[in-house]
Amino acid sequence: MTATAVATTSTTSTPAPTRPRRTWVGVLIGVCLVLLGIASLFIGVSDVSPAALMQGGADGTAAFLLVSSRVPRTVAVLLVGASLAIAGLILQMLVRNKFVEPSTTGVTEFAALGMLVAIVLWPGMALMGKMGVAALFGLVGTWVFMRIIRAVPVRQLVLVPLVGIMLGGIVGAVTTFFAYRLDLLQSLSQWSQGSFATIMQGRYEYVWIAGVMVVIAWIAADRFSVIGLGEDFATNLGLNYRRVVAVGMVVVAVITAAVLVTAGMIPFLGLVVPNIVSLIIGDNVRRSIPWVAGLGALFVLACDIVARTVRFPYEIPLSVIVGIVGAGLFLWLLLRKGSRAH
């Protein structure tokens, strides 16, 4: 056998075990989602165990709590985790940088500023209207960040999120200042500390809008993959670059606003999940979206269960757990062997 034949054989045989490994990882994510989702329904101060459900019947207290609190909370956790991870994936394609997501680009802070403006100027506005104002401010924040990045002469991998964090810090400081002057710091703290403690039936339905944005992202997935290769490349293929970017900006802004009014700020989720998925299956957006959504939902669900049990019967804000784990994963992505972040 010649050297060429040996090289050809090794090249064709190398990818063989990759697909089964990916399949098993996907199956593991699905099984963990089901198991943790079921466990989430029965974790809490009030007794909603299967025995209590059978004893109380369909009209009992346990059944009422299950339908009005536990099921909405679990559904909201899954939707928030999946949609916010997808928002991070889309934003990374728009900016062409693996270390950006809504909380590292100032988008979340702009959306919080929009919520504050809506409360001050239109105090009687319905929650849907406030979410619309927050989405509009988030859209403006995305545009401002992308304009600043275009003006930066040196676009190193870590410099881009650093600019976003600085922008978010400035906007967050302005929001905090006006909230302090207007005696609205308590309302601001509810958005800044991500938590699902107050989720009940009738208070989580707006997050379904984020789910609709995920479907839109799925439909436009191939276009997002193309614009991730650059404006010139996308234009040469006949793609309307500005239109696709506009769609991506709307998707990111609406998801950020829907998550903000439902659960508050959840950091690092849209950063670490797409990067982990990219290490497993690559950068194809259409192929990545189910993985990103599933892993994002699993990540938030696991952190929510930890937040509810680590100091039981008290509950730690979800953003604390996600921030600790997400920051650790972020550092690992920066420092891991073979990383080009340096």
C-alpha positions as CSV (number, residue, x, y, z in Angstrom):
1,M,0.0,0.0,0.0
2,T,1.4,3.4,-1.0
3,A,1.7,6.4,1.3
4,T,-1.1,8.1,-0.6
5,A,-3.4,5.2,0.0
6,V,-2.5,5.2,3.6
7,A,-3.2,8.9,3.9
8,T,-6.5,8.5,2.0
9,T,-7.6,5.7,4.2
10,S,-6.8,7.5,7.5
11,T,-8.5,10.7,6.2
12,T,-11.7,8.9,5.3
13,S,-11.7,6.8,8.4
14,T,-11.1,9.7,10.9
15,P,-14.6,11.3,10.9
16,A,-16.3,7.9,11.4
17,P,-16.6,8.0,15.2
18,T,-17.6,11.7,15.2
19,R,-21.3,11.3,14.2
20,P,-22.0,8.6,16.8
21,R,-20.4,10.7,19.5
22,R,-22.5,13.7,18.5
23,T,-25.6,11.5,18.5
24,W,-24.9,10.3,22.0
25,V,-24.3,13.8,23.3
26,G,-27.6,14.9,21.8
27,V,-29.4,12.0,23.4
28,L,-27.8,12.8,26.7
29,I,-28.9,16.4,26.5
30,G,-32.5,15.3,25.7
31,V,-32.6,12.7,28.6
32,C,-31.2,15.2,31.1
33,L,-33.8,17.8,29.9
34,V,-36.6,15.4,30.5
35,L,-35.3,14.2,33.9
36,L,-34.5,17.7,35.2
37,G,-37.8,19.0,33.8
38,I,-39.7,16.4,35.8
39,A,-37.6,17.1,38.9
40,S,-38.3,20.8,38.6
41,L,-42.0,20.2,38.9
42,F,-41.7,18.8,42.4
43,I,-39.0,21.0,43.9
44,G,-40.2,23.8,46.1
45,V,-41.4,24.7,49.6
46,S,-44.9,23.5,49.2
47,D,-45.6,19.8,48.9
48,V,-46.4,19.0,45.3
49,S,-45.1,15.4,45.4
50,P,-46.9,12.6,43.4
51,A,-48.4,11.4,46.7
52,A,-49.8,14.8,47.5
53,L,-51.3,15.1,44.0
54,M,-53.0,11.7,44.3
55,Q,-54.2,12.4,47.8
56,G,-55.6,15.9,47.0
57,G,-57.1,15.0,43.6
58,A,-57.6,17.3,40.6
59,D,-59.1,20.1,42.8
60,G,-56.5,19.9,45.6
61,T,-53.9,22.4,46.6
62,A,-51.0,20.4,45.2
63,A,-52.7,20.2,41.8
64,F,-53.4,23.9,41.8
65,L,-49.8,24.7,42.7
66,L,-48.6,22.4,40.0
67,V,-50.7,24.0,37.3
68,S,-50.4,27.6,38.4
69,S,-46.8,27.7,39.5
70,R,-44.5,24.7,38.9
71,V,-45.5,24.0,35.2
72,P,-45.3,27.7,34.2
73,R,-41.9,28.1,35.9
74,T,-40.4,25.0,34.2
75,V,-41.8,26.1,30.8
76,A,-40.4,29.6,31.3
77,V,-37.0,28.3,32.3
78,L,-36.8,26.1,29.2
79,L,-37.9,28.9,26.9
80,V,-35.6,31.5,28.4
81,G,-32.6,29.2,28.3
82,A,-33.2,28.2,24.7
83,S,-34.0,31.6,23.3
84,L,-31.3,33.5,25.1
85,A,-28.7,31.0,23.9
86,I,-30.0,31.4,20.3
87,A,-29.7,35.2,20.7
88,G,-26.1,34.8,21.6
89,L,-25.5,32.6,18.6
90,I,-27.1,35.1,16.2
91,L,-25.2,38.0,17.7
92,Q,-22.0,36.1,17.3
93,M,-22.8,35.7,13.6
94,L,-23.6,39.3,13.2
95,V,-20.4,40.6,14.8
96,R,-18.3,37.7,13.7
97,N,-16.9,37.3,17.2
98,K,-17.2,34.2,19.5
99,F,-17.1,36.2,22.7
100,V,-20.2,38.4,22.4
101,E,-23.7,38.0,23.6
102,P,-26.5,40.4,24.9
103,S,-24.9,41.0,28.3
104,T,-21.4,41.6,26.8
105,T,-22.5,44.1,24.1
106,G,-24.7,46.5,26.1
107,V,-27.9,45.2,24.6
108,T,-29.3,44.0,27.9
109,E,-28.4,47.3,29.6
110,F,-30.1,49.3,26.8
111,A,-33.2,47.1,27.2
112,A,-33.2,47.8,31.0
113,L,-33.0,51.5,30.2
114,G,-36.0,51.2,27.9
115,M,-37.9,49.5,30.8
116,L,-37.1,52.4,33.0
117,V,-38.1,55.0,30.4
118,A,-41.5,53.2,30.0
119,I,-42.1,53.1,33.7
120,V,-41.3,56.8,34.1
121,L,-43.1,58.2,31.0
122,W,-46.0,55.7,30.8
123,P,-46.5,54.3,34.3
124,G,-49.9,52.8,33.4
125,M,-48.6,51.0,30.3
126,A,-49.3,47.3,30.0
127,L,-46.4,44.9,30.3
128,M,-46.6,44.1,26.6
129,G,-46.0,47.8,25.8
130,K,-43.1,48.0,28.2
131,M,-41.6,44.9,26.6
132,G,-42.0,46.7,23.2
133,V,-40.2,49.8,24.5
134,A,-37.4,47.6,25.9
135,A,-37.1,45.7,22.6
136,L,-36.8,49.1,20.8
137,F,-34.0,50.2,23.1
138,G,-32.3,46.9,22.8
139,L,-32.4,47.3,19.0
140,V,-30.9,50.7,19.3
141,G,-28.2,49.2,21.6
142,T,-27.4,46.5,19.1
143,W,-27.0,49.1,16.3
144,V,-24.8,51.4,18.5
145,F,-22.6,48.5,19.5
146,M,-22.1,47.4,15.8
147,R,-21.4,51.0,14.7
148,I,-18.7,51.3,17.4
149,I,-17.2,48.0,16.5
150,R,-17.0,49.1,12.8
151,A,-15.1,52.2,13.9
152,V,-12.5,50.3,16.1
153,P,-9.3,50.1,14.0
154,V,-8.0,46.9,15.8
155,R,-10.6,44.1,16.1
156,Q,-8.9,41.5,18.3
157,L,-11.0,38.7,19.6
158,V,-11.1,39.9,23.2
159,L,-11.2,43.6,22.4
160,V,-14.7,43.4,20.9
161,P,-16.5,42.1,24.0
162,L,-14.4,44.5,26.1
163,V,-15.9,47.4,24.1
164,G,-19.3,46.0,24.7
165,I,-18.8,45.6,28.4
166,M,-17.7,49.2,28.6
167,L,-20.7,50.4,26.6
168,G,-23.0,48.4,28.9
169,G,-21.3,49.8,32.0
170,I,-21.9,53.3,30.8
171,V,-25.6,52.7,30.0
172,G,-26.1,50.7,33.2
173,A,-24.6,53.6,35.2
174,V,-27.0,56.1,33.5
175,T,-29.9,53.7,34.3
176,T,-28.9,53.4,37.9
177,F,-28.5,57.1,38.3
178,F,-32.0,57.9,37.1
179,A,-33.5,55.0,39.0
180,Y,-31.9,56.4,42.2
181,R,-33.1,59.9,41.5
182,L,-36.6,58.7,40.8
183,D,-36.8,56.2,43.7
184,L,-37.0,53.2,41.3
185,L,-33.9,51.3,42.5
186,Q,-36.1,48.5,43.8
187,S,-37.7,48.0,40.4
188,L,-34.3,48.1,38.8
189,S,-33.0,45.4,41.1
190,Q,-35.8,43.1,40.0
191,W,-34.5,43.2,36.4
192,S,-30.8,43.1,37.3
193,Q,-31.2,39.9,39.4
194,G,-32.4,37.2,37.2
195,S,-34.9,34.9,39.0
196,F,-37.9,32.8,38.3
197,A,-39.3,33.0,41.8
198,T,-42.3,35.1,40.9
199,I,-43.2,33.2,37.7
200,M,-46.8,32.0,37.8
201,Q,-49.6,31.4,35.4
202,G,-50.3,34.8,33.7
203,R,-46.8,36.1,34.3
204,Y,-44.7,34.2,31.9
205,E,-46.6,34.1,28.6
206,Y,-44.6,36.9,27.0
207,V,-41.6,34.6,26.9
208,W,-43.4,32.7,24.1
209,I,-42.6,35.7,21.9
210,A,-39.0,34.7,22.4
211,G,-39.9,31.2,21.2
212,V,-41.3,32.7,18.0
213,M,-38.0,34.6,17.5
214,V,-36.2,31.2,17.7
215,V,-38.4,29.9,14.9
216,I,-37.6,32.9,12.8
217,A,-33.9,32.4,13.5
218,W,-34.3,28.8,12.4
219,I,-35.9,29.9,9.1
220,A,-33.1,32.4,8.4
221,A,-30.4,30.1,9.7
222,D,-28.6,29.6,6.4
223,R,-28.5,33.3,5.8
224,F,-26.9,33.9,9.2
225,S,-24.3,31.3,8.4
226,V,-23.4,33.2,5.2
227,I,-23.2,36.7,6.8
228,G,-20.9,35.2,9.4
229,L,-18.4,34.8,6.6
230,G,-18.3,38.6,6.0
231,E,-20.2,41.3,4.1
232,D,-18.2,41.0,0.9
233,F,-18.7,37.2,0.7
234,A,-22.4,37.5,1.5
235,T,-22.9,40.2,-1.1
236,N,-21.0,38.2,-3.8
237,L,-23.5,35.4,-3.2
238,G,-26.4,37.7,-3.9
239,L,-27.5,38.0,-0.3
240,N,-29.0,41.2,1.0
241,Y,-26.5,41.7,3.8
242,R,-28.2,44.7,5.5
243,R,-31.6,43.0,5.5
244,V,-30.3,39.9,7.1
245,V,-28.4,41.9,9.7
246,A,-31.6,43.8,10.4
247,V,-33.6,40.6,11.0
248,G,-30.8,39.3,13.3
249,M,-30.8,42.6,15.3
250,V,-34.6,42.4,15.7
251,V,-34.4,38.7,16.8
252,V,-31.7,39.6,19.4
253,A,-33.6,42.7,20.7
254,V,-37.0,41.0,21.1
255,I,-35.5,37.9,22.8
256,T,-33.5,40.2,25.2
257,A,-36.6,42.2,26.0
258,A,-38.9,39.2,26.5
259,V,-36.3,37.6,28.9
260,L,-35.8,40.9,30.7
261,V,-39.5,41.4,31.6
262,T,-40.0,37.7,32.4
263,A,-36.9,36.7,34.4
264,G,-34.4,39.7,34.5
265,M,-30.8,39.7,33.4
266,I,-29.1,36.4,32.9
267,P,-25.4,36.8,32.1
268,F,-23.0,34.7,30.0
269,L,-25.6,32.2,28.8
270,G,-25.6,33.3,25.2
271,L,-21.8,33.3,25.3
272,V,-20.8,30.0,26.6
273,V,-23.5,27.7,25.2
274,P,-22.9,28.5,21.5
275,N,-19.1,28.2,22.0
276,I,-19.5,24.7,23.6
277,V,-21.8,23.6,20.7
278,S,-19.3,25.0,18.2
279,L,-16.6,22.8,19.7
280,I,-18.9,19.8,19.2
281,I,-20.5,20.3,15.7
282,G,-18.9,23.4,14.1
283,D,-20.3,26.7,13.1
284,N,-23.2,25.8,10.8
285,V,-26.1,27.8,12.2
286,R,-29.0,25.6,11.0
287,R,-27.3,22.5,12.4
288,S,-26.3,24.3,15.6
289,I,-29.7,25.8,16.5
290,P,-31.3,22.6,18.0
291,W,-28.1,21.9,20.0
292,V,-27.8,25.5,21.2
293,A,-31.5,25.6,22.2
294,G,-31.3,22.3,24.0
295,L,-28.1,22.9,25.8
296,G,-29.2,26.5,26.8
297,A,-32.4,25.2,28.2
298,L,-30.6,22.4,30.1
299,F,-28.0,24.9,31.5
300,V,-30.6,27.3,32.8
301,L,-32.8,24.5,34.2
302,A,-29.8,22.9,36.1
303,C,-28.8,26.3,37.5
304,D,-32.4,27.1,38.5
305,I,-32.6,23.8,40.4
306,V,-29.3,24.5,42.1
307,A,-30.6,28.0,43.0
308,R,-33.7,26.5,44.6
309,T,-32.0,23.7,46.5
310,V,-28.6,25.0,47.7
311,R,-30.2,27.0,50.6
312,F,-33.6,25.4,50.8
313,P,-36.2,26.6,51.6
314,Y,-34.7,29.9,50.6
315,E,-33.9,30.7,46.9
316,I,-30.7,32.2,45.5
317,P,-31.1,34.5,42.4
318,L,-30.6,32.5,39.3
319,S,-28.2,35.2,37.9
320,V,-25.8,34.4,40.7
321,I,-25.5,30.7,39.8
322,V,-25.4,31.4,36.1
323,G,-22.9,34.1,36.6
324,I,-20.5,31.9,38.6
325,V,-20.7,28.9,36.3
326,G,-20.8,31.1,33.1
327,A,-17.8,33.1,34.2
328,G,-15.8,30.0,34.9
329,L,-16.7,28.5,31.4
330,F,-15.9,31.9,29.8
331,L,-12.4,31.8,31.4
332,W,-12.0,28.2,30.2
333,L,-12.9,29.2,26.7
334,L,-10.3,32.0,26.8
335,L,-7.5,29.9,28.4
336,R,-8.1,26.5,26.9
337,K,-5.3,24.9,24.8
338,G,-5.6,25.8,21.2
339,S,-7.7,28.9,21.8
340,R,-6.9,31.9,19.5
341,A,-8.2,34.5,22.0
342,H,-4.7,35.7,22.6
